[in-house]
Amino acid sequence: MGVSDEKSAFQKAAEQAKAVIPTHGGLTVNLKCGILSEVYLEEGILDLIDAVDLADKEADRTARLLAYLIFHEWMHNKLDALEGASVDIHNSGGGGLAEIELKNVQKTSPDDILTKVNIKLMSAALGKSRPQCTARLT
């Protein structure tokens, strides 16, 4: 599968994701070349800033939103992108940053955002190697 085939497979997955959640902030797909994760800062996703955090400065809230999106896609990359994965982060990732939509995260304390289950799952997976797709890097 060449770079253009990988690109079209990723674009198809992105279109399917957008059909389900128009303001999804990222995507992780297991392609033939490896796992590919992306996050997006585009129109619509910025509306999540208020839903995610109450930081004082807009720049701080934007940076925090990007960090949350990156961690969410990293969870997919490490925990459920490969065939036969035992964890589906949206269903058994412990809530918080594993939620399918960040606006669903309950934020009564910092433990609601990065939960103990999120930390436990990721700490167990950090040392595990995952094949990464670099075909789209230019």
MODELLER restraints for C-alpha pairs under 7 A, 6 or more apart:
rsr = mdl.restraints
at = mdl.atoms
rsr.add(forms.Gaussian(group=physical.xy_distance, feature=features.Distance(at['CA:3:A'], at['CA:135:A']), mean=5.70, stdev=0.5))
rsr.add(forms.Gaussian(group=physical.xy_distance, feature=features.Distance(at['CA:3:A'], at['CA:136:A']), mean=6.87, stdev=0.5))
rsr.add(forms.Gaussian(group=physical.xy_distance, feature=features.Distance(at['CA:6:A'], at['CA:31:A']), mean=6.75, stdev=0.5))
rsr.add(forms.Gaussian(group=physical.xy_distance, feature=features.Distance(at['CA:10:A'], at['CA:29:A']), mean=6.89, stdev=0.5))
rsr.add(forms.Gaussian(group=physical.xy_distance, feature=features.Distance(at['CA:14:A'], at['CA:27:A']), mean=6.79, stdev=0.5))
rsr.add(forms.Gaussian(group=physical.xy_distance, feature=features.Distance(at['CA:18:A'], at['CA:24:A']), mean=6.43, stdev=0.5))
rsr.add(forms.Gaussian(group=physical.xy_distance, feature=features.Distance(at['CA:23:A'], at['CA:44:A']), mean=5.48, stdev=0.5))
rsr.add(forms.Gaussian(group=physical.xy_distance, feature=features.Distance(at['CA:23:A'], at['CA:45:A']), mean=5.28, stdev=0.5))
rsr.add(forms.Gaussian(group=physical.xy_distance, feature=features.Distance(at['CA:24:A'], at['CA:45:A']), mean=6.95, stdev=0.5))
rsr.add(forms.Gaussian(group=physical.xy_distance, feature=features.Distance(at['CA:25:A'], at['CA:39:A']), mean=5.57, stdev=0.5))
rsr.add(forms.Gaussian(group=physical.xy_distance, feature=features.Distance(at['CA:25:A'], at['CA:40:A']), mean=5.05, stdev=0.5))
rsr.add(forms.Gaussian(group=physical.xy_distance, feature=features.Distance(at['CA:25:A'], at['CA:41:A']), mean=6.85, stdev=0.5))
rsr.add(forms.Gaussian(group=physical.xy_distance, feature=features.Distance(at['CA:25:A'], at['CA:45:A']), mean=6.13, stdev=0.5))
rsr.add(forms.Gaussian(group=physical.xy_distance, feature=features.Distance(at['CA:25:A'], at['CA:69:A']), mean=6.30, stdev=0.5))
rsr.add(forms.Gaussian(group=physical.xy_distance, feature=features.Distance(at['CA:26:A'], at['CA:38:A']), mean=5.31, stdev=0.5))
rsr.add(forms.Gaussian(group=physical.xy_distance, feature=features.Distance(at['CA:26:A'], at['CA:39:A']), mean=3.86, stdev=0.5))
rsr.add(forms.Gaussian(group=physical.xy_distance, feature=features.Distance(at['CA:26:A'], at['CA:40:A']), mean=5.45, stdev=0.5))
rsr.add(forms.Gaussian(group=physical.xy_distance, feature=features.Distance(at['CA:26:A'], at['CA:69:A']), mean=6.72, stdev=0.5))
rsr.add(forms.Gaussian(group=physical.xy_distance, feature=features.Distance(at['CA:26:A'], at['CA:73:A']), mean=6.59, stdev=0.5))
rsr.add(forms.Gaussian(group=physical.xy_distance, feature=features.Distance(at['CA:27:A'], at['CA:37:A']), mean=5.65, stdev=0.5))
rsr.add(forms.Gaussian(group=physical.xy_distance, feature=features.Distance(at['CA:27:A'], at['CA:38:A']), mean=5.39, stdev=0.5))
rsr.add(forms.Gaussian(group=physical.xy_distance, feature=features.Distance(at['CA:27:A'], at['CA:39:A']), mean=6.46, stdev=0.5))
rsr.add(forms.Gaussian(group=physical.xy_distance, feature=features.Distance(at['CA:27:A'], at['CA:73:A']), mean=6.54, stdev=0.5))
rsr.add(forms.Gaussian(group=physical.xy_distance, feature=features.Distance(at['CA:28:A'], at['CA:35:A']), mean=6.91, stdev=0.5))
rsr.add(forms.Gaussian(group=physical.xy_distance, feature=features.Distance(at['CA:28:A'], at['CA:36:A']), mean=5.52, stdev=0.5))
rsr.add(forms.Gaussian(group=physical.xy_distance, feature=features.Distance(at['CA:28:A'], at['CA:37:A']), mean=4.14, stdev=0.5))
rsr.add(forms.Gaussian(group=physical.xy_distance, feature=features.Distance(at['CA:28:A'], at['CA:38:A']), mean=6.45, stdev=0.5))
rsr.add(forms.Gaussian(group=physical.xy_distance, feature=features.Distance(at['CA:28:A'], at['CA:73:A']), mean=6.07, stdev=0.5))
rsr.add(forms.Gaussian(group=physical.xy_distance, feature=features.Distance(at['CA:28:A'], at['CA:76:A']), mean=6.34, stdev=0.5))
rsr.add(forms.Gaussian(group=physical.xy_distance, feature=features.Distance(at['CA:28:A'], at['CA:77:A']), mean=6.39, stdev=0.5))
rsr.add(forms.Gaussian(group=physical.xy_distance, feature=features.Distance(at['CA:28:A'], at['CA:81:A']), mean=6.95, stdev=0.5))
rsr.add(forms.Gaussian(group=physical.xy_distance, feature=features.Distance(at['CA:29:A'], at['CA:35:A']), mean=5.68, stdev=0.5))
rsr.add(forms.Gaussian(group=physical.xy_distance, feature=features.Distance(at['CA:29:A'], at['CA:36:A']), mean=5.40, stdev=0.5))
rsr.add(forms.Gaussian(group=physical.xy_distance, feature=features.Distance(at['CA:29:A'], at['CA:37:A']), mean=6.54, stdev=0.5))
rsr.add(forms.Gaussian(group=physical.xy_distance, feature=features.Distance(at['CA:29:A'], at['CA:81:A']), mean=6.44, stdev=0.5))
rsr.add(forms.Gaussian(group=physical.xy_distance, feature=features.Distance(at['CA:30:A'], at['CA:36:A']), mean=6.38, stdev=0.5))
rsr.add(forms.Gaussian(group=physical.xy_distance, feature=features.Distance(at['CA:30:A'], at['CA:81:A']), mean=5.73, stdev=0.5))
rsr.add(forms.Gaussian(group=physical.xy_distance, feature=features.Distance(at['CA:30:A'], at['CA:82:A']), mean=6.34, stdev=0.5))
rsr.add(forms.Gaussian(group=physical.xy_distance, feature=features.Distance(at['CA:33:A'], at['CA:133:A']), mean=4.91, stdev=0.5))
rsr.add(forms.Gaussian(group=physical.xy_distance, feature=features.Distance(at['CA:34:A'], at['CA:131:A']), mean=4.80, stdev=0.5))
rsr.add(forms.Gaussian(group=physical.xy_distance, feature=features.Distance(at['CA:34:A'], at['CA:132:A']), mean=4.48, stdev=0.5))
rsr.add(forms.Gaussian(group=physical.xy_distance, feature=features.Distance(at['CA:34:A'], at['CA:133:A']), mean=4.17, stdev=0.5))
rsr.add(forms.Gaussian(group=physical.xy_distance, feature=features.Distance(at['CA:35:A'], at['CA:77:A']), mean=6.71, stdev=0.5))
rsr.add(forms.Gaussian(group=physical.xy_distance, feature=features.Distance(at['CA:35:A'], at['CA:81:A']), mean=6.99, stdev=0.5))
rsr.add(forms.Gaussian(group=physical.xy_distance, feature=features.Distance(at['CA:35:A'], at['CA:131:A']), mean=5.97, stdev=0.5))
rsr.add(forms.Gaussian(group=physical.xy_distance, feature=features.Distance(at['CA:35:A'], at['CA:132:A']), mean=4.60, stdev=0.5))
rsr.add(forms.Gaussian(group=physical.xy_distance, feature=features.Distance(at['CA:35:A'], at['CA:133:A']), mean=5.22, stdev=0.5))
rsr.add(forms.Gaussian(group=physical.xy_distance, feature=features.Distance(at['CA:36:A'], at['CA:132:A']), mean=6.14, stdev=0.5))
rsr.add(forms.Gaussian(group=physical.xy_distance, feature=features.Distance(at['CA:36:A'], at['CA:133:A']), mean=5.31, stdev=0.5))
rsr.add(forms.Gaussian(group=physical.xy_distance, feature=features.Distance(at['CA:37:A'], at['CA:73:A']), mean=6.23, stdev=0.5))
rsr.add(forms.Gaussian(group=physical.xy_distance, feature=features.Distance(at['CA:37:A'], at['CA:77:A']), mean=6.83, stdev=0.5))
rsr.add(forms.Gaussian(group=physical.xy_distance, feature=features.Distance(at['CA:39:A'], at['CA:69:A']), mean=6.37, stdev=0.5))
rsr.add(forms.Gaussian(group=physical.xy_distance, feature=features.Distance(at['CA:39:A'], at['CA:70:A']), mean=6.34, stdev=0.5))
rsr.add(forms.Gaussian(group=physical.xy_distance, feature=features.Distance(at['CA:48:A'], at['CA:103:A']), mean=6.43, stdev=0.5))
rsr.add(forms.Gaussian(group=physical.xy_distance, feature=features.Distance(at['CA:49:A'], at['CA:61:A']), mean=6.06, stdev=0.5))
rsr.add(forms.Gaussian(group=physical.xy_distance, feature=features.Distance(at['CA:49:A'], at['CA:62:A']), mean=6.44, stdev=0.5))
rsr.add(forms.Gaussian(group=physical.xy_distance, feature=features.Distance(at['CA:49:A'], at['CA:65:A']), mean=6.15, stdev=0.5))
rsr.add(forms.Gaussian(group=physical.xy_distance, feature=features.Distance(at['CA:51:A'], at['CA:103:A']), mean=5.20, stdev=0.5))
rsr.add(forms.Gaussian(group=physical.xy_distance, feature=features.Distance(at['CA:52:A'], at['CA:65:A']), mean=6.77, stdev=0.5))
rsr.add(forms.Gaussian(group=physical.xy_distance, feature=features.Distance(at['CA:52:A'], at['CA:102:A']), mean=6.44, stdev=0.5))
rsr.add(forms.Gaussian(group=physical.xy_distance, feature=features.Distance(at['CA:52:A'], at['CA:103:A']), mean=6.30, stdev=0.5))
rsr.add(forms.Gaussian(group=physical.xy_distance, feature=features.Distance(at['CA:53:A'], at['CA:61:A']), mean=6.41, stdev=0.5))
rsr.add(forms.Gaussian(group=physical.xy_distance, feature=features.Distance(at['CA:55:A'], at['CA:61:A']), mean=5.61, stdev=0.5))
rsr.add(forms.Gaussian(group=physical.xy_distance, feature=features.Distance(at['CA:68:A'], at['CA:97:A']), mean=6.59, stdev=0.5))
rsr.add(forms.Gaussian(group=physical.xy_distance, feature=features.Distance(at['CA:72:A'], at['CA:97:A']), mean=5.67, stdev=0.5))
rsr.add(forms.Gaussian(group=physical.xy_distance, feature=features.Distance(at['CA:72:A'], at['CA:98:A']), mean=5.88, stdev=0.5))
rsr.add(forms.Gaussian(group=physical.xy_distance, feature=features.Distance(at['CA:75:A'], at['CA:122:A']), mean=6.78, stdev=0.5))
rsr.add(forms.Gaussian(group=physical.xy_distance, feature=features.Distance(at['CA:76:A'], at['CA:89:A']), mean=6.83, stdev=0.5))
rsr.add(forms.Gaussian(group=physical.xy_distance, feature=features.Distance(at['CA:78:A'], at['CA:125:A']), mean=6.14, stdev=0.5))
rsr.add(forms.Gaussian(group=physical.xy_distance, feature=features.Distance(at['CA:78:A'], at['CA:130:A']), mean=6.86, stdev=0.5))
rsr.add(forms.Gaussian(group=physical.xy_distance, feature=features.Distance(at['CA:79:A'], at['CA:85:A']), mean=6.80, stdev=0.5))
rsr.add(forms.Gaussian(group=physical.xy_distance, feature=features.Distance(at['CA:79:A'], at['CA:87:A']), mean=6.11, stdev=0.5))
rsr.add(forms.Gaussian(group=physical.xy_distance, feature=features.Distance(at['CA:79:A'], at['CA:125:A']), mean=6.88, stdev=0.5))
rsr.add(forms.Gaussian(group=physical.xy_distance, feature=features.Distance(at['CA:80:A'], at['CA:87:A']), mean=5.64, stdev=0.5))
rsr.add(forms.Gaussian(group=physical.xy_distance, feature=features.Distance(at['CA:80:A'], at['CA:88:A']), mean=5.63, stdev=0.5))
rsr.add(forms.Gaussian(group=physical.xy_distance, feature=features.Distance(at['CA:80:A'], at['CA:89:A']), mean=6.84, stdev=0.5))
rsr.add(forms.Gaussian(group=physical.xy_distance, feature=features.Distance(at['CA:87:A'], at['CA:93:A']), mean=6.99, stdev=0.5))
rsr.add(forms.Gaussian(group=physical.xy_distance, feature=features.Distance(at['CA:89:A'], at['CA:98:A']), mean=5.39, stdev=0.5))
rsr.add(forms.Gaussian(group=physical.xy_distance, feature=features.Distance(at['CA:90:A'], at['CA:98:A']), mean=5.52, stdev=0.5))
rsr.add(forms.Gaussian(group=physical.xy_distance, feature=features.Distance(at['CA:90:A'], at['CA:99:A']), mean=5.30, stdev=0.5))
rsr.add(forms.Gaussian(group=physical.xy_distance, feature=features.Distance(at['CA:90:A'], at['CA:100:A']), mean=5.44, stdev=0.5))
rsr.add(forms.Gaussian(group=physical.xy_distance, feature=features.Distance(at['CA:93:A'], at['CA:117:A']), mean=6.60, stdev=0.5))
rsr.add(forms.Gaussian(group=physical.xy_distance, feature=features.Distance(at['CA:93:A'], at['CA:118:A']), mean=6.05, stdev=0.5))
rsr.add(forms.Gaussian(group=physical.xy_distance, feature=features.Distance(at['CA:94:A'], at['CA:115:A']), mean=6.54, stdev=0.5))
rsr.add(forms.Gaussian(group=physical.xy_distance, feature=features.Distance(at['CA:94:A'], at['CA:117:A']), mean=4.84, stdev=0.5))
rsr.add(forms.Gaussian(group=physical.xy_distance, feature=features.Distance(at['CA:94:A'], at['CA:118:A']), mean=5.69, stdev=0.5))
rsr.add(forms.Gaussian(group=physical.xy_distance, feature=features.Distance(at['CA:95:A'], at['CA:115:A']), mean=6.96, stdev=0.5))
rsr.add(forms.Gaussian(group=physical.xy_distance, feature=features.Distance(at['CA:96:A'], at['CA:105:A']), mean=5.42, stdev=0.5))
rsr.add(forms.Gaussian(group=physical.xy_distance, feature=features.Distance(at['CA:96:A'], at['CA:112:A']), mean=5.41, stdev=0.5))
rsr.add(forms.Gaussian(group=physical.xy_distance, feature=features.Distance(at['CA:96:A'], at['CA:113:A']), mean=4.33, stdev=0.5))
rsr.add(forms.Gaussian(group=physical.xy_distance, feature=features.Distance(at['CA:96:A'], at['CA:114:A']), mean=5.47, stdev=0.5))
rsr.add(forms.Gaussian(group=physical.xy_distance, feature=features.Distance(at['CA:96:A'], at['CA:115:A']), mean=5.65, stdev=0.5))
rsr.add(forms.Gaussian(group=physical.xy_distance, feature=features.Distance(at['CA:97:A'], at['CA:113:A']), mean=5.73, stdev=0.5))
rsr.add(forms.Gaussian(group=physical.xy_distance, feature=features.Distance(at['CA:97:A'], at['CA:114:A']), mean=5.85, stdev=0.5))
rsr.add(forms.Gaussian(group=physical.xy_distance, feature=features.Distance(at['CA:99:A'], at['CA:105:A']), mean=6.63, stdev=0.5))
rsr.add(forms.Gaussian(group=physical.xy_distance, feature=features.Distance(at['CA:105:A'], at['CA:113:A']), mean=6.53, stdev=0.5))
rsr.add(forms.Gaussian(group=physical.xy_distance, feature=features.Distance(at['CA:106:A'], at['CA:112:A']), mean=5.93, stdev=0.5))
rsr.add(forms.Gaussian(group=physical.xy_distance, feature=features.Distance(at['CA:107:A'], at['CA:113:A']), mean=6.34, stdev=0.5))
